[in-house]
Amino acid sequence: MASGGDGGVVDESGEPIPTSAVLMASSKHIATKCRSENLAFINCKKKDPNPEKCLDKGREVTRCVLHLLKDLHQSCTKEMDAYAGCMYYYTNEFDLCRKEQQEFEKACPFNE
């Protein structure tokens, strides 16, 4: 993993690592950009409690999130790394990372 204990968000190949800090920092983007995939998965789970029936929908959610994280990291690397690093350091406490959150959301708005 790149960057040791500072909440590094990429692996050796530069791909984002979906740690809890990265996912929390990107949560508004995920909610917006992967909404249809998430809704399809939730609706599938409501219709059929059998986990096997919704594996394809779950894979679509995962694919969407990983693609989004890669795009975000390419578009606003510095801001995403700073925000995810802050979230890592402060154990995902949003209130302690508002400055980094504002900079990240300014560089990469989630309502596009």
Backbone as CSV, one residue per row, in Angstrom:
resi,resn,N_x,N_y,N_z,CA_x,CA_y,CA_z,C_x,C_y,C_z
1,MET,0.848,-1.171,0.000,0.000,0.000,0.000,0.892,1.232,0.000
2,ALA,0.518,2.211,-0.769,1.240,3.477,-0.765,0.935,4.210,0.519
3,SER,1.863,4.946,1.023,1.720,5.686,2.274,1.387,4.733,3.402
4,GLY,2.184,4.764,4.414,2.010,3.842,5.523,0.843,4.167,6.411
5,GLY,1.108,4.706,7.593,0.082,4.905,8.583,-0.711,6.179,8.406
6,ASP,-0.599,6.837,7.271,-1.335,8.093,7.106,-2.640,7.886,6.352
7,GLY,-3.107,6.649,6.307,-4.374,6.401,5.642,-4.254,6.372,4.138
8,GLY,-3.100,5.932,3.617,-2.887,5.845,2.179,-4.061,5.188,1.492
9,VAL,-4.427,5.695,0.343,-5.648,5.224,-0.299,-5.394,4.471,-1.594
10,VAL,-4.142,4.226,-1.953,-3.862,3.502,-3.185,-2.891,2.359,-2.926
11,ASP,-2.971,1.344,-3.784,-2.034,0.245,-3.696,-0.827,0.532,-4.583
12,GLU,0.036,-0.468,-4.757,1.270,-0.270,-5.529,1.004,0.142,-6.975
13,SER,-0.120,-0.303,-7.530,-0.437,0.017,-8.924,-1.214,1.324,-9.069
14,GLY,-1.451,2.016,-7.947,-2.168,3.283,-8.004,-3.669,3.152,-7.935
15,GLU,-4.168,1.929,-7.725,-5.610,1.709,-7.609,-6.074,2.070,-6.192
16,PRO,-7.215,2.745,-6.061,-7.721,3.078,-4.732,-8.070,1.824,-3.933
17,ILE,-7.777,1.856,-2.648,-8.110,0.766,-1.745,-9.378,1.171,-0.989
18,PRO,-10.445,0.382,-1.098,-11.708,0.767,-0.459,-11.727,0.501,1.052
19,THR,-10.873,1.208,1.778,-10.874,1.116,3.236,-12.104,1.830,3.780
20,SER,-12.381,1.649,5.056,-13.547,2.338,5.630,-13.391,3.851,5.512
21,ALA,-12.170,4.369,5.690,-11.952,5.818,5.588,-12.231,6.316,4.172
22,VAL,-11.779,5.583,3.168,-12.012,5.967,1.771,-13.501,5.905,1.452
23,LEU,-14.159,4.839,1.891,-15.597,4.703,1.623,-16.411,5.773,2.345
24,MET,-16.046,6.070,3.576,-16.754,7.122,4.317,-16.530,8.480,3.654
25,ALA,-15.295,8.763,3.260,-14.996,10.044,2.617,-15.741,10.183,1.294
26,SER,-15.981,9.073,0.625,-16.633,9.083,-0.688,-18.119,8.778,-0.612
27,SER,-18.666,8.702,0.582,-20.039,8.225,0.745,-21.080,9.050,-0.010
28,LYS,-20.929,10.366,-0.044,-21.907,11.200,-0.764,-21.820,10.948,-2.265
29,HIS,-20.599,10.763,-2.760,-20.416,10.458,-4.181,-21.030,9.100,-4.512
30,ILE,-20.780,8.117,-3.647,-21.320,6.775,-3.862,-22.842,6.819,-3.858
31,ALA,-23.432,7.535,-2.900,-24.888,7.623,-2.810,-25.486,8.229,-4.076
32,THR,-24.782,9.187,-4.666,-25.279,9.850,-5.868,-25.004,9.033,-7.130
33,LYS,-23.760,8.646,-7.310,-23.343,8.016,-8.567,-23.738,6.550,-8.687
34,CYS,-23.877,5.849,-7.572,-24.198,4.417,-7.606,-25.601,4.139,-7.078
35,ARG,-26.436,5.152,-7.115,-27.796,5.039,-6.579,-28.598,3.923,-7.238
36,SER,-28.620,3.879,-8.564,-29.456,2.882,-9.250,-28.975,1.463,-8.954
37,GLU,-27.653,1.255,-8.884,-27.123,-0.069,-8.571,-27.483,-0.477,-7.142
38,ASN,-27.381,0.482,-6.216,-27.735,0.201,-4.823,-29.225,-0.110,-4.679
39,LEU,-30.058,0.671,-5.348,-31.501,0.424,-5.269,-31.868,-0.939,-5.861
40,ALA,-31.254,-1.299,-6.980,-31.519,-2.606,-7.594,-31.130,-3.733,-6.634
41,PHE,-30.007,-3.582,-5.944,-29.561,-4.587,-4.977,-30.529,-4.669,-3.792
42,ILE,-30.912,-3.522,-3.249,-31.822,-3.508,-2.095,-33.179,-4.107,-2.474
43,ASN,-33.687,-3.755,-3.648,-34.974,-4.298,-4.090,-34.889,-5.802,-4.296
44,CYS,-33.780,-6.268,-4.819,-33.575,-7.701,-5.001,-33.598,-8.407,-3.648
45,LYS,-32.894,-7.834,-2.662,-32.841,-8.437,-1.329,-34.220,-8.456,-0.668
46,LYS,-35.026,-7.439,-0.940,-36.379,-7.405,-0.361,-37.261,-8.493,-0.962
47,LYS,-37.065,-8.751,-2.257,-37.891,-9.740,-2.952,-37.498,-11.172,-2.614
48,ASP,-36.200,-11.395,-2.370,-35.727,-12.765,-2.152,-34.614,-12.785,-1.107
49,PRO,-34.854,-13.380,0.051,-33.834,-13.411,1.106,-32.667,-14.352,0.800
50,ASN,-32.785,-15.150,-0.245,-31.698,-16.059,-0.621,-30.514,-15.239,-1.138
51,PRO,-29.368,-15.268,-0.453,-28.220,-14.443,-0.845,-27.738,-14.692,-2.276
52,GLU,-27.874,-15.921,-2.742,-27.393,-16.251,-4.090,-28.167,-15.536,-5.181
53,LYS,-29.410,-15.203,-4.920,-30.262,-14.583,-5.936,-29.827,-13.165,-6.301
54,CYS,-29.060,-12.513,-5.420,-28.709,-11.108,-5.637,-27.211,-10.890,-5.830
55,LEU,-26.466,-11.957,-6.062,-25.020,-11.810,-6.226,-24.664,-10.910,-7.401
56,ASP,-25.400,-11.049,-8.507,-25.103,-10.212,-9.674,-25.337,-8.735,-9.372
57,LYS,-26.398,-8.443,-8.626,-26.681,-7.045,-8.257,-25.603,-6.520,-7.309
58,GLY,-25.136,-7.367,-6.404,-24.062,-6.987,-5.497,-22.773,-6.694,-6.245
59,ARG,-22.483,-7.494,-7.257,-21.286,-7.261,-8.084,-21.391,-5.931,-8.833
60,GLU,-22.596,-5.591,-9.265,-22.789,-4.308,-9.962,-22.524,-3.134,-9.017
61,VAL,-22.953,-3.250,-7.766,-22.680,-2.203,-6.772,-21.170,-2.084,-6.570
62,THR,-20.516,-3.221,-6.361,-19.068,-3.221,-6.144,-18.340,-2.621,-7.334
63,ARG,-18.718,-3.008,-8.535,-18.087,-2.497,-9.759,-18.264,-0.981,-9.854
64,CYS,-19.465,-0.489,-9.564,-19.741,0.944,-9.609,-18.868,1.690,-8.608
65,VAL,-18.814,1.198,-7.370,-18.050,1.873,-6.319,-16.561,1.894,-6.659
66,LEU,-16.016,0.767,-7.096,-14.584,0.720,-7.416,-14.247,1.633,-8.589
67,HIS,-15.112,1.667,-9.590,-14.895,2.561,-10.739,-14.965,4.024,-10.287
68,LEU,-15.931,4.335,-9.444,-16.082,5.691,-8.923,-14.863,6.106,-8.107
69,LEU,-14.378,5.227,-7.237,-13.200,5.548,-6.433,-11.991,5.831,-7.316
70,LYS,-11.838,5.041,-8.350,-10.724,5.259,-9.284,-10.857,6.621,-9.970
71,ASP,-12.060,6.941,-10.429,-12.304,8.233,-11.082,-12.043,9.396,-10.124
72,LEU,-12.555,9.278,-8.904,-12.347,10.339,-7.922,-10.861,10.528,-7.629
73,HIS,-10.172,9.428,-7.481,-8.750,9.527,-7.142,-7.951,10.132,-8.295
74,GLN,-8.352,9.863,-9.523,-7.665,10.454,-10.673,-8.009,11.934,-10.825
75,SER,-9.251,12.302,-10.507,-9.712,13.675,-10.713,-9.261,14.637,-9.627
76,CYS,-9.206,14.183,-8.400,-8.863,15.072,-7.291,-8.035,14.316,-6.249
77,THR,-6.891,13.865,-6.691,-6.003,13.026,-5.883,-5.659,13.651,-4.546
78,LYS,-5.154,14.873,-4.578,-4.670,15.529,-3.362,-5.794,15.691,-2.341
79,GLU,-6.945,16.167,-2.795,-8.067,16.415,-1.895,-8.654,15.107,-1.339
80,MET,-8.758,14.098,-2.198,-9.288,12.816,-1.739,-8.337,12.181,-0.728
81,ASP,-7.043,12.214,-1.020,-6.056,11.640,-0.095,-6.072,12.377,1.248
82,ALA,-6.207,13.701,1.207,-6.227,14.485,2.448,-7.467,14.151,3.268
83,TYR,-8.616,14.053,2.618,-9.860,13.770,3.328,-9.862,12.345,3.878
84,ALA,-9.513,11.388,3.043,-9.471,9.989,3.500,-8.414,9.814,4.587
85,GLY,-7.289,10.500,4.451,-6.254,10.433,5.482,-6.742,10.992,6.807
86,CYS,-7.481,12.089,6.756,-8.064,12.673,7.963,-9.085,11.716,8.576
87,MET,-9.927,11.148,7.741,-10.933,10.210,8.244,-10.259,8.988,8.878
88,TYR,-9.184,8.535,8.289,-8.432,7.414,8.855,-7.853,7.797,10.217
89,TYR,-7.220,8.953,10.270,-6.562,9.411,11.490,-7.563,9.591,12.629
90,TYR,-8.725,10.148,12.305,-9.739,10.430,13.323,-10.841,9.368,13.380
91,THR,-10.548,8.184,12.911,-11.475,7.049,12.968,-12.859,7.404,12.423
92,ASN,-12.874,7.964,11.233,-14.106,8.251,10.494,-15.050,9.228,11.186
93,GLU,-14.494,10.179,11.927,-15.302,11.222,12.557,-15.430,12.408,11.591
94,PHE,-16.573,12.493,10.921,-16.790,13.565,9.945,-16.529,14.948,10.537
95,ASP,-16.994,15.179,11.753,-16.891,16.510,12.359,-15.452,17.002,12.486
96,LEU,-14.506,16.093,12.593,-13.106,16.485,12.756,-12.394,16.693,11.417
97,CYS,-13.104,16.463,10.320,-12.493,16.547,8.989,-13.281,17.454,8.046
98,ARG,-14.023,18.403,8.592,-14.864,19.264,7.751,-14.061,20.085,6.742
99,LYS,-12.885,20.573,7.136,-12.060,21.368,6.224,-11.658,20.521,5.011
100,GLU,-11.177,19.326,5.265,-10.778,18.427,4.183,-11.977,18.000,3.346
101,GLN,-13.128,17.824,4.004,-14.349,17.465,3.293,-14.745,18.577,2.318
102,GLN,-14.711,19.819,2.779,-15.074,20.949,1.918,-14.140,21.043,0.714
103,GLU,-12.853,20.865,0.948,-11.889,20.937,-0.156,-12.114,19.810,-1.157
104,PHE,-12.399,18.604,-0.663,-12.661,17.465,-1.531,-13.933,17.685,-2.342
105,GLU,-15.007,18.125,-1.683,-16.274,18.316,-2.387,-16.235,19.502,-3.343
106,LYS,-15.375,20.469,-3.073,-15.193,21.577,-4.009,-14.436,21.098,-5.249
107,ALA,-13.409,20.278,-5.038,-12.599,19.778,-6.158,-13.369,18.739,-6.973
108,CYS,-14.168,17.929,-6.303,-14.957,16.881,-6.949,-16.380,16.922,-6.424
109,PRO,-17.219,17.789,-6.992,-18.612,17.867,-6.529,-19.329,16.529,-6.729
110,PHE,-20.184,16.165,-5.798,-20.862,14.870,-5.883,-22.211,14.944,-6.578
111,ASN,-22.669,16.116,-6.937,-23.987,16.255,-7.547,-23.936,16.433,-9.057
112,GLU,-22.854,15.980,-9.661,-22.739,16.129,-11.127,-23.621,15.128,-11.838
